[in-house]
Amino acid sequence: MSWSALHEMPAGEAFWICRFSVCPLRAEPSHRSEMVSQLLWGEPQQVLDGKAGWLLVRGVLDGYVGWVPVGSLVQAFRTVERWAIVRVRWAPLYREKRLHSRVPVGSVVPADGVWHTASGRYRVAAGHLIPWPDKPRRIQVGRSYALFHQTPYLWGGKSPAGIDCSGLVQIAYRLAGWLLPRDAADQAAFFTPTPHPRPGDLVFYTPPQESRITHVAFYKDPTTILHATPHAGTSFAPAHPFTHVFHSYRTLVP
């Protein structure tokens, strides 16, 4: 979905959203199945199917499909037209006036910070939100590092509790108003190749002797990238890691 299409969604429309701060999204309807991604608080979902206590959902923001337990979702609606994004690592979430939990950076909420549900109003304070911009902007690599510094690597992760390479890219770009696909290969197809990358553009990699893209990083300068890896978590690294082969530089901003 484009950022303009997101703004055009009418207020008052009901959505299914994750009722937890972070919820695993599974490849199959089983707790033993691979976690292919995560749902963050407030991310709208479409329910596609159900099976033995599980729901097959598709993310409204990125189209990603997977399975969650039935109790993971709650129906919610908003009363304002615009949207906002949690901009701090973990923001307090209030149910009515009482602290309920904390939700991670990148969580999506209505512009007033309130999701309305049958069990009450859930609110994130305005000071912890950034309004969804009218026009997407270039990301700041240093800001992305500050938000996810010392975050461990987690396959399928999208939060400061654990994140993978494409999850880091997706959330960082979301904060700048871009709605990106979830996986590295799909992100590569979404971007435009460029011979002259600028800070905030992406660098894509393949495994040795393979052509499929499996890794993505932020371009910082000709010798440095920012990425998430199993051995170092979210960190700056040399632009040509020994574990992968450079594929291409790609950009969204002309």
Salt bridges, closest charged atoms under 4 A:
GLU43 OE2 - LYS158 NZ 2.94
GLU43 OE2 - ARG174 NH1 2.63
GLU96 OE1 - ARG121 NE 3.80
ASP134 OD1 - ARG82 NH2 2.23
ASP164 OD2 - ARG182 NH2 3.21
ASP201 OD1 - ARG138 NH1 3.18
GLU210 OE1 - ARG212 NE 2.53
ASP221 OD2 - LYS220 NZ 3.60
